[in-house]
Amino acid sequence: MHPPPVLTLLIRAYCHLCDEMRIAVAPLAARFNASVVELDVDADAALEERYGERIPVLFLGSPAEGVELCHYTLDSAAVHRSLARQATDA
């Protein structure tokens, strides 16, 4: 059996776009039984250097090995397609 998908959301504590992305992705994650892992870029120098102000960023999988789905605002169609594709590949 294939493990449930993992979405990784790169955030900052003081980021209103991050709050909006967190709220917007929750229904899609629930629909596909995906977990959402949040990583604060300010707690990881490599992530902060790589993504800087381009936050929030949403990945299917991890930032190192996953697929970037969207940044700044949720691209719900892209997230839905990716999660649906992973569900059918399982």
ABEGO torsion letter per residue (X at the ends): XBBBBBBBBBBBAABAAAAAAAAAAAAAAAAAGBBBBBBBAAABAAAAAAAEABOBBBBBEBAAABBBABBGBBBAAAAAAAAAAAAAAX
